[in-house]
Amino acid sequence: MSLFIIKNPETIFMRKICLFVSIAFLLSCTSRTNKPTTEEVKTSGSDSTKHDSPNYPYMAAYSSDFEIGDSKNVQTLLELYQNWDNNTIENSKNSFADNDTMYFADGTMFAGSRDSLMAVAKRVRGEMGKVVDSVHAWVPLRSKDRDEEWVAIWTREYSTDANGKMKPKELHEIWRFDKNGKINLMYQYGQQSPKMPPAAGKK
């Protein structure tokens, strides 16, 4: 470290004044910089409050207060899908609660024990031949006011028909999980196959 010895007192005094002026200038700039930032935070806060409580024309009958849920439920559900495709649905038996309710897109439903559900699932899956799911997307959700965990999933299911032809089916399903991470409720919705308009007649 180098040492500089200044012998002239006037020089020391002038340096102190310059240092004081520099510090005052910096404090002034900092004060000006922070003021708009604080105002922006206040403005941002007030805007977010407005966005959080819009005037919707409908009120949700179940819940409108959701957040991202537990990703472990997604893992459970995707493994269930894989076992469905591979015709090994029994491997996902422990992913279900003791009692379950399922609503299917064709209007049928199931309500009963896990063992009964497995028996029905294996019978239905055995009649489908080869099955391949192409999963579009999934979202784990938690209803904050209901304190319930869900997973919403979109998929295209290919299954073999009686003639051995693979037919696609677009499905949207929402699955509810209990406090132990077990499935106890499912709603399934299916898209009808698009109907092509008749070809325009030749004039």
C-alpha angles and dihedrals in degrees: 000000000000121000121213116198114200111200098183112086092199090059090052091050093049091049091053091052092049090049092050092049091049092051092048091050093050092049090050092052092047091051091051092047095050096048097067089042090057091047091049090052091051091047091046091050093051091048092051090051089055091049092048094058109037121168100254117189090226136044118223112246093206109024142315096186106091135155133179109289136211114309090209087075090058089053091051092049096046090050088052090052090050092051090048091054093046093046090240097116090144088073089068096050093109091054089074130077121242090264125031142183124205128184115195132204094244092061098259122121142190129213120171148075126333092247091054090048091053091050092052093043093052092049094049093044091050090058094053102067114203116010128188124179122205104195114210100187146328135203126194109215138185123199102220097199093043095036092221129140122224139171121209114201135181120200145160110226119202115199134171116250127210091278093053094254120138111236124190124224124188112220136182116192135178118201126194123211127202127224090278093054093255124139113244105157138031135179118195127196124186133199116228116237110268113258112221115224115247115269114264112256119247116251 
